[in-house]
Structures are given as C-alpha cells and as structure tokens.
Amino acid sequence: MPAGAALFGELFRMNLLARLLLAGCLLLPALLRAEDAAAAGSGTADHLTTDAAAAVAGGYASPRTPDFLEHLVDVILELFDVKTSGNTPTHYGIALLLLLGAFVLRHVVTKIVFGFLKKFAARTKTTLDDKLFPALETPASALIVVLGAVCALKVLKLSAAADETLAYAYTAGFSLVLFWLLLRAFNTILDHVHEVARERQLGIAAFMPWIKKTLATIVFVFGVLLIAQSLGADVKAFLAGLGIGGLAFALAAQDTIANVFGSVVVAVDQPFKLGEFVRIGNFLGMVEDIGLRSTRLRALDKSLIVIPNKTVAAEAVVNLSRFTQRRVEQVIGLTYDTKAEKMDAIVEEIRRLILSEPEVDPDSVLVYFRDYNASSLDIWIVYVVKNPDFKKHMALRQRLNLAFMRAVEARGLSFAFPTQTLHLEGEVARQLAGRKE
C-alpha cells in the first residue's frame, strides 16, 4: 500500500473522530434544553425523586453513593436546571464521547508517543528498548480502552446490583491488562538477557529457556492470586490447603524435586555448558542437553547417556574442555648396556629438544635419569604445553617423540623392553650344554 494512501486513510479516520466529538459538543446544549422542557411539562421525575427521598428518610431504603463521574455529570446538569433521577440522553451522549475520546487517546499514544519512543530507542546503543517498547504498545493501548469504557459506564446511573457487578468487572479488567503489560515486559527482558548471554557465550545461556519458563510460571501464579484476592476470594485458605497438598506432593515426587534442585545447582555453579567434554562420576562424554530433570551426554561411541541432575549435583565433575594448559609426563627406558657418559649426553639432548619448542613452558621442563627399573634405565620427562588445544598438544607430543627416537638411534643406544635373563647351574645346565654340543 503506498505511503500517501496510508497517510490519507489515517487522516480521514482522525477527521471522522474529530467530527463526531464536535457533533457531540454541539448536540449537548440542545439535549440539555430538551431535558429542561420535559422536566417543566411533566412532574413524573420530581414525583419519583420525592418518593425516593421519603423512603430514605423513613429508613426503608439506603442511599447509593454516586460515582465521581456520575456525580460530576449531575452537578453539570444542575447548573442547567436539569433535575433527574435516571439516565437521560445527555448521560448517554457523554458516555459515548468518553468512549470515543478513549479511542482517540489510544490512537495518539500508539502512533505518536510510542512512535517517538521507538525512534528514540533506535538511537541508543542497547537493543533492550528496541524490543521493550513494541512489546508494551499493545497492552498500553488496551489499558486506555478499558479506562475509557470504565469512565463511560461510570457516567450512567445504574442499580446497586449492576454497580457491584461492574465493580468486579472493573477490577478484573484493570488487573488483567496490568498483569499482561508486566508479563510482556518481563518476558522481553528475559529474552534480551538470553540473547546477550548467548552472544557472550556465557554458561547461563544454556539454562535461560527453563529459567524463563520457571520465572514466568511463578509470576503468573502470583498474578492470578493477586487478582483473585482483589475480587474478594479467600486466598489465605487456598494457600493453607495448597500447603498441605504441596507437602503430600513433595513426599510423592521427592526424586523429581531433587532433580529440579540439582538443575538449579548446575545453573548457579555452571560446571559445564553445551558442547563441552566432561567426566561425571564414571561417565564420559560431550554435553548434549541440560534439562530440568536430567543432563544428556554423548559418549565416544556415540551412545546417549542420561544422568539425573541430582546425581550431577552430587558427583565430581571433571571438565575436559577447560584446560588452561596441558601437562605431559612420560618415561623413556634405555637398555642396561647404556654407559654413564652416553646416558648423561642423551638426557641433555632430550632437555634441549624440549626447550627448543616455543609451545612449551620452559620453566616446567624436567628431564632426569631417575630409576633403575627391572629391565630398563628410566629417564623421567615432564613439560607443560601452553596451548590447551588437544590436537595441537598431540601434534607437539608426536614431534618430540620422533625427535627422541632419532637422538637415541644417533648415539647407538636402544630402547628397553621387558626381558629376563636365566642363569642355569648344576646337572640341568650340564645336560643342556651336552645336548647343544
């Protein structure tokens, strides 16, 4: 639709509402004069008023306190010498004008006020206001319409039973609209927090969906209770009964509740997040899902492991994806025919090879001839790799191990492997020697 046509349609609607308001204002004096003439020609209204006053004075009826708007309209009519105990065309005309005024005000607020707020939000750095103002626009317009409808009904003279019924309707209407507005704002703020946490790769981002559902449920329950209390319901008795029922439910569903509290502990402590590789107790795998009841791991063989959250909260969690560095410790065994001078030279050569790697922390390097093992002379090697990346760590280890092999071969040395030497004496040794000859 072209912008010019849309603007023309909008102006036409605004002009139509303005004409209706102007017509109502012009008709108001005529209606007042008509009522004055009707009152002068007939004494019915005065007779009814006199009877009602007599009933009140005699104690047979209780006077009804008029609403503020109703009383204000009566005062205005009295200024024009219009006396009546019931609704007149003027009352209905003013009620209609108030209702139309509410729609005009709704149009002004949604198009002008919120339009200005949206333009202002577009110039700010944060994106929260860009989402918050559109979310509040619909509830705010509904609140204005409800307010206009209430004011229009307040002008009219209604019976006590109707006033009481409408009072409950007013309370419920205002409460529901205000609750809707607060809930929209609350959900928008939580969605913004979730988006920020996901962009910054915070651990709480994985828990935000169920945190939002939990908090929204709590807000909804409290809102329903407050609305019920404002309508006169006995909320205290309901909560007392709910407490007894909640105790029975807690006893029947204690495992489920324990899992929910375990998920809360995981959300607060954040020992891991989605996509990380962890060990939980005896289970090893990548975190695939974190729910209210359980945490799911994908094992190395691609099988699915489901662990209750109460177990996750109670077990030791080893996060294998959060290394800051990687420590390497290994032992190289040489054969027993290795001479002391060559052992000293190969130890120094291995130390030099490790220190030549820029990825190794030089302060962490330890290389020593440590033990006389059962079948080998052991060289103890320790170093720390600065980069925690597993693939780079394994590539460095392979490169150094190949360098160690070349250094050992260049010096004519050999790696040891488990061997045993048997010394035979006596008759058995002589028999074996005879067979050999």
C-alpha positions as CSV (number, residue, x, y, z in Angstrom):
1,M,0.0,0.0,0.0
2,P,1.5,3.4,-1.0
3,A,2.6,5.7,1.9
4,G,0.4,8.5,0.6
5,A,-2.7,6.4,0.6
6,A,-2.0,5.1,4.1
7,L,-1.4,8.7,5.4
8,F,-4.7,9.8,3.7
9,G,-6.6,7.0,5.3
10,E,-5.2,7.8,8.7
11,L,-6.1,11.5,8.4
12,F,-9.6,10.6,7.3
13,R,-10.1,8.4,10.4
14,M,-8.8,11.2,12.6
15,N,-11.1,13.8,11.0
16,L,-14.0,11.5,11.4
17,L,-13.4,11.1,15.1
18,A,-12.9,14.9,15.4
19,R,-16.2,15.5,13.7
20,L,-18.0,13.0,16.0
21,L,-16.6,14.8,19.0
22,L,-17.6,18.2,17.6
23,A,-21.1,17.0,16.9
24,G,-21.4,15.7,20.4
25,C,-20.4,19.0,21.8
26,L,-22.9,20.9,19.6
27,L,-25.7,18.5,20.5
28,L,-25.1,18.7,24.2
29,P,-26.8,22.1,24.8
30,A,-29.7,21.0,22.7
31,L,-30.1,17.9,24.7
32,L,-30.0,19.9,27.9
33,R,-32.7,22.3,26.7
34,A,-34.9,19.3,25.7
35,E,-34.5,17.8,29.2
36,D,-35.4,21.2,30.7
37,A,-38.6,21.4,28.7
38,A,-39.5,17.8,29.5
39,A,-39.0,18.4,33.2
40,A,-41.1,21.6,33.1
41,G,-44.0,19.8,31.3
42,S,-44.1,16.7,33.5
43,G,-43.8,16.2,37.2
44,T,-43.1,12.5,37.0
45,A,-39.4,12.7,37.6
46,D,-40.0,15.1,40.6
47,H,-42.6,12.7,42.0
48,L,-40.2,9.8,41.8
49,T,-37.5,11.8,43.4
50,T,-39.8,12.9,46.2
51,D,-40.9,9.3,46.8
52,A,-37.3,8.1,46.9
53,A,-36.3,10.8,49.3
54,A,-39.3,9.9,51.6
55,A,-38.3,6.2,51.5
56,V,-34.7,7.1,52.5
57,A,-36.0,9.5,55.3
58,G,-38.3,6.8,56.6
59,G,-35.4,4.2,56.8
60,Y,-36.9,1.9,54.2
61,A,-34.1,2.3,51.6
62,S,-30.4,3.1,51.9
63,P,-29.0,5.9,49.7
64,R,-26.5,4.8,47.0
65,T,-23.3,6.9,46.9
66,P,-22.8,8.0,43.2
67,D,-19.5,7.6,41.5
68,F,-17.3,10.6,40.9
69,L,-18.0,10.8,37.2
70,E,-21.7,10.2,37.8
71,H,-21.8,13.0,40.4
72,L,-19.8,15.3,38.2
73,V,-22.4,14.9,35.4
74,D,-25.2,15.5,37.8
75,V,-23.6,18.7,39.0
76,I,-23.2,19.9,35.5
77,L,-26.8,19.2,34.7
78,E,-28.0,21.0,37.8
79,L,-26.1,24.1,36.5
80,F,-28.5,24.0,33.6
81,D,-31.5,23.4,35.9
82,V,-31.9,19.8,34.7
83,K,-33.0,17.6,37.6
84,T,-33.5,13.9,37.1
85,S,-33.0,10.6,39.0
86,G,-32.4,8.4,36.0
87,N,-30.3,8.4,32.8
88,T,-31.0,11.0,30.2
89,P,-29.9,11.3,26.6
90,T,-27.2,13.6,27.9
91,H,-25.8,10.8,30.1
92,Y,-25.6,8.5,27.1
93,G,-24.1,11.2,24.9
94,I,-21.4,11.9,27.5
95,A,-20.7,8.2,27.9
96,L,-20.3,7.9,24.1
97,L,-18.0,10.9,24.0
98,L,-15.8,9.4,26.7
99,L,-15.6,6.1,24.8
100,L,-14.7,7.9,21.6
101,G,-12.2,10.0,23.5
102,A,-10.5,6.8,24.8
103,F,-10.1,5.5,21.2
104,V,-8.7,8.9,20.1
105,L,-6.3,8.9,23.1
106,R,-5.3,5.3,22.2
107,H,-4.5,6.4,18.6
108,V,-2.4,9.3,19.9
109,V,-0.5,7.1,22.3
110,T,0.2,4.3,19.9
111,K,1.0,6.4,16.9
112,I,2.7,9.5,18.4
113,V,4.0,8.6,21.8
114,F,5.2,5.1,21.0
115,G,6.4,6.3,17.6
116,F,8.6,8.8,19.3
117,L,9.8,6.2,21.8
118,K,10.7,3.8,19.0
119,K,12.7,6.5,17.2
120,F,14.5,7.3,20.4
121,A,15.3,3.7,21.1
122,A,16.7,3.3,17.6
123,R,19.4,5.9,18.5
124,T,20.5,4.2,21.8
125,K,23.3,1.6,22.0
126,T,21.3,-1.1,23.8
127,T,18.7,-3.2,22.0
128,L,16.5,-3.7,25.1
129,D,14.4,-0.6,24.5
130,D,14.0,-1.6,20.8
131,K,12.2,-4.7,22.0
132,L,10.6,-3.4,25.1
133,F,8.5,-0.5,23.6
134,P,6.9,-2.6,20.8
135,A,6.1,-5.3,23.5
136,L,4.3,-2.7,25.7
137,E,2.4,-0.9,22.9
138,T,-0.5,-3.4,22.7
139,P,-1.1,-3.7,26.5
140,A,-0.9,0.1,26.9
141,S,-3.5,0.6,24.1
142,A,-5.7,-2.0,25.7
143,L,-5.4,-0.3,29.1
144,I,-6.5,3.1,27.6
145,V,-9.6,1.4,26.0
146,V,-10.5,-0.3,29.3
147,L,-10.1,3.0,31.1
148,G,-12.4,4.7,28.6
149,A,-15.0,2.0,28.9
150,V,-15.0,2.3,32.7
151,C,-15.3,6.0,32.6
152,A,-18.2,5.8,30.1
153,L,-20.0,3.3,32.4
154,K,-19.3,5.4,35.5
155,V,-21.3,8.3,34.0
156,L,-24.5,6.2,33.8
157,K,-26.9,5.8,36.7
158,L,-27.1,2.1,37.4
159,S,-28.7,0.0,40.1
160,A,-26.8,-1.1,43.1
161,A,-26.6,-4.7,41.9
162,A,-25.3,-3.6,38.4
163,D,-22.7,-1.3,40.1
164,E,-21.5,-4.2,42.2
165,T,-21.2,-6.5,39.2
166,L,-19.4,-3.8,37.2
167,A,-17.1,-3.1,40.1
168,Y,-15.9,-6.7,39.9
169,A,-15.6,-6.4,36.1
170,Y,-13.5,-3.2,36.5
171,T,-11.2,-4.8,39.0
172,A,-10.7,-7.9,36.8
173,G,-10.3,-5.9,33.6
174,F,-7.6,-3.5,35.1
175,S,-5.8,-6.3,36.8
176,L,-5.7,-8.5,33.7
177,V,-4.4,-5.7,31.5
178,L,-1.8,-4.5,34.0
179,F,-0.7,-8.1,34.5
180,W,-0.5,-8.6,30.8
181,L,1.7,-5.5,30.5
182,L,4.0,-6.6,33.3
183,L,4.3,-10.1,31.8
184,R,5.2,-8.8,28.4
185,A,7.9,-6.6,29.9
186,F,9.2,-9.4,32.0
187,N,9.4,-11.8,29.0
188,T,11.1,-9.2,26.9
189,I,13.7,-8.6,29.5
190,L,14.4,-12.3,29.9
191,D,14.7,-12.8,26.1
192,H,17.2,-9.9,26.0
193,V,19.2,-11.4,28.8
194,H,19.2,-14.8,27.0
195,E,20.4,-13.2,23.7
196,V,23.2,-11.3,25.5
197,A,24.3,-14.5,27.3
198,R,24.4,-16.4,24.0
199,E,26.4,-13.7,22.2
200,R,28.9,-13.6,25.0
201,Q,29.0,-17.4,25.3
202,L,28.1,-17.4,29.0
203,G,27.4,-20.6,30.7
204,I,24.0,-19.5,31.8
205,A,22.8,-19.2,28.2
206,A,22.0,-23.0,28.2
207,F,19.8,-22.6,31.2
208,M,17.9,-19.5,30.2
209,P,14.9,-21.3,28.4
210,W,13.8,-23.2,31.5
211,I,14.8,-20.2,33.8
212,K,12.4,-18.1,31.7
213,K,9.6,-20.7,32.0
214,T,10.1,-21.1,35.7
215,L,10.1,-17.4,36.5
216,A,7.1,-16.8,34.1
217,T,5.2,-19.5,35.8
218,I,5.9,-18.0,39.3
219,V,4.9,-14.5,38.1
220,F,1.7,-16.0,36.5
221,V,0.7,-17.8,39.7
222,F,1.3,-14.7,41.8
223,G,-0.7,-12.6,39.4
224,V,-3.6,-15.0,39.5
225,L,-3.6,-15.0,43.3
226,L,-3.5,-11.2,43.5
227,I,-6.4,-10.9,41.0
228,A,-8.4,-13.4,43.0
229,Q,-7.7,-11.6,46.2
230,S,-8.8,-8.3,44.7
231,L,-12.0,-9.9,43.6
232,G,-12.7,-11.0,47.2
233,A,-11.6,-14.6,47.1
234,D,-10.2,-16.2,50.3
235,V,-6.6,-16.6,49.1
236,K,-5.2,-17.5,52.6
237,A,-7.5,-20.5,52.9
238,F,-6.5,-21.6,49.4
239,L,-2.8,-21.3,50.2
240,A,-3.2,-23.2,53.5
241,G,-4.9,-26.0,51.6
242,L,-2.2,-25.8,49.0
243,G,0.5,-26.1,51.7
244,I,-1.0,-29.4,52.9
245,G,-1.4,-30.7,49.3
246,G,2.2,-29.5,48.5
247,L,3.6,-31.5,51.4
248,A,1.9,-34.6,50.1
249,F,3.1,-33.9,46.6
250,A,6.6,-33.3,47.8
251,L,6.7,-36.7,49.5
252,A,5.4,-38.4,46.4
253,A,7.7,-36.6,44.0
254,Q,10.8,-36.2,46.0
255,D,13.1,-37.6,43.3
256,T,11.7,-35.2,40.7
257,I,12.1,-32.3,43.1
258,A,15.6,-33.4,43.9
259,N,16.4,-33.4,40.2
260,V,14.9,-29.9,39.8
261,F,17.0,-28.6,42.6
262,G,20.0,-30.3,41.1
263,S,19.4,-28.4,37.9
264,V,19.3,-25.2,39.9
265,V,22.7,-26.1,41.4
266,V,24.1,-26.8,38.0
267,A,22.7,-23.5,36.6
268,V,24.2,-21.5,39.5
269,D,27.6,-23.3,39.6
270,Q,27.9,-23.7,35.9
271,P,30.5,-26.6,35.9
272,F,29.9,-27.2,32.2
273,K,27.9,-25.9,29.2
274,L,26.6,-27.4,26.0
275,G,29.3,-28.8,23.7
276,E,31.9,-29.4,26.4
277,F,33.5,-32.7,27.1
278,V,33.1,-33.8,30.7
279,R,33.5,-36.7,33.1
280,I,30.7,-37.1,35.6
281,G,31.4,-39.9,38.0
282,N,32.2,-42.9,35.8
283,F,30.5,-41.4,32.7
284,L,32.5,-39.6,29.9
285,G,31.0,-37.7,27.0
286,M,30.1,-34.4,25.4
287,V,27.2,-32.4,27.0
288,E,24.3,-32.5,24.5
289,D,21.4,-31.2,26.6
290,I,20.8,-29.8,30.1
291,G,17.2,-30.1,31.2
292,L,15.2,-29.7,34.4
293,R,15.3,-33.4,35.2
294,S,18.4,-34.7,33.6
295,T,21.7,-34.0,31.7
296,R,22.4,-35.8,28.5
297,L,26.0,-36.8,27.4
298,R,27.0,-38.2,24.0
299,A,29.7,-40.8,24.7
300,L,32.7,-41.5,22.5
301,D,30.9,-44.5,20.9
302,K,28.0,-42.1,20.1
303,S,25.7,-43.7,22.6
304,L,23.5,-41.4,24.7
305,I,24.0,-41.2,28.5
306,V,21.1,-39.7,30.6
307,I,22.2,-38.7,34.1
308,P,19.7,-37.4,36.7
309,N,20.5,-33.9,37.8
310,K,20.6,-34.9,41.5
311,T,23.5,-37.3,40.5
312,V,25.2,-34.5,38.6
313,A,25.0,-32.2,41.6
314,A,26.4,-34.9,43.9
315,E,29.2,-36.3,41.7
316,A,32.6,-34.9,41.0
317,V,32.6,-33.2,37.6
318,V,35.8,-33.1,35.5
319,N,35.5,-30.6,32.6
320,L,38.0,-31.8,30.0
321,S,37.2,-28.8,27.7
322,R,38.5,-26.2,30.1
323,F,42.3,-26.9,30.2
324,T,44.3,-23.7,30.6
325,Q,47.5,-25.7,29.7
326,R,48.4,-29.4,29.2
327,R,50.9,-31.2,31.3
328,V,52.9,-34.1,29.8
329,E,54.6,-36.7,31.9
330,Q,56.3,-39.8,30.3
331,V,59.1,-42.2,31.0
332,I,61.7,-43.5,28.4
333,G,63.6,-46.7,29.2
334,L,67.0,-47.5,27.8
335,T,68.8,-50.9,27.9
336,Y,71.2,-51.7,30.7
337,D,74.2,-51.7,28.4
338,T,74.0,-47.9,28.2
339,K,77.2,-46.2,29.5
340,A,77.1,-43.4,32.0
341,E,78.6,-40.9,29.6
342,K,76.0,-41.7,26.9
343,M,73.2,-41.5,29.5
344,D,74.3,-38.1,30.6
345,A,74.5,-36.9,26.9
346,I,71.1,-38.3,25.9
347,V,69.4,-36.6,29.0
348,E,70.9,-33.3,28.0
349,E,69.9,-33.8,24.4
350,I,66.3,-34.6,25.3
351,R,66.1,-31.5,27.5
352,R,67.5,-29.4,24.7
353,L,64.9,-30.8,22.2
354,I,62.0,-29.9,24.5
355,L,63.3,-26.4,25.3
356,S,63.6,-25.7,21.5
357,E,59.8,-25.9,21.1
358,P,58.2,-22.4,21.5
359,E,54.9,-24.0,22.6
360,V,56.5,-25.5,25.8
361,D,56.7,-23.5,29.0
362,P,60.5,-23.5,29.7
363,D,60.0,-23.2,33.5
364,S,58.1,-26.5,33.5
365,V,60.7,-28.7,31.8
366,L,62.1,-31.6,33.9
367,V,64.4,-34.3,32.4
368,Y,66.3,-36.7,34.7
369,F,67.7,-40.2,34.8
370,R,65.5,-41.3,37.6
371,D,65.3,-45.1,38.2
372,Y,66.9,-48.5,37.7
373,N,63.9,-50.4,36.7
374,A,63.7,-54.2,36.4
375,S,64.6,-54.2,32.7
376,S,65.4,-50.6,31.8
377,L,67.2,-47.4,32.9
378,D,64.4,-44.9,33.1
379,I,64.5,-41.2,32.0
380,W,61.7,-39.2,33.6
381,I,60.3,-36.3,31.3
382,V,57.9,-33.6,32.3
383,Y,56.8,-30.5,30.4
384,V,53.8,-28.2,30.1
385,V,52.3,-27.2,26.8
386,K,51.0,-23.6,26.7
387,N,48.2,-24.1,24.2
388,P,45.3,-26.2,25.7
389,D,44.1,-27.3,22.3
390,F,44.1,-31.1,22.2
391,K,45.0,-31.5,18.5
392,K,48.0,-29.1,18.8
393,H,49.0,-30.8,22.0
394,M,49.1,-34.2,20.4
395,A,50.9,-32.9,17.3
396,L,53.7,-31.5,19.6
397,R,54.0,-34.8,21.5
398,Q,54.4,-36.7,18.3
399,R,57.0,-34.3,17.0
400,L,59.0,-34.6,20.3
401,N,58.7,-38.4,20.5
402,L,60.1,-38.7,16.9
403,A,63.0,-36.4,17.9
404,F,63.7,-38.6,21.0
405,M,63.9,-41.7,18.8
406,R,66.3,-40.1,16.4
407,A,68.5,-38.9,19.2
408,V,68.6,-42.4,20.8
409,E,69.5,-44.0,17.4
410,A,72.2,-41.4,16.6
411,R,74.1,-42.3,19.8
412,G,73.9,-46.1,19.2
413,L,71.5,-46.6,22.1
414,S,68.4,-48.8,22.3
415,F,65.1,-48.6,24.0
416,A,64.5,-51.3,26.6
417,F,61.6,-53.6,26.7
418,P,60.6,-56.2,29.4
419,T,63.2,-59.0,29.3
420,Q,64.5,-61.7,31.8
421,T,67.9,-63.4,31.9
422,L,68.0,-67.0,33.3
423,H,71.2,-68.4,34.9
424,L,71.3,-72.2,34.9
425,E,73.7,-74.3,37.1
426,G,74.2,-77.9,38.1
427,E,73.1,-81.0,36.4
428,V,70.4,-79.3,34.3
429,A,72.9,-76.9,32.9
430,R,75.4,-79.7,32.0
431,Q,72.6,-81.7,30.3
432,L,71.5,-78.7,28.3
433,A,75.1,-77.9,27.4
434,G,75.6,-81.6,26.3
435,R,72.6,-81.5,24.0
436,K,73.9,-78.3,22.5
437,E,77.2,-80.0,21.7
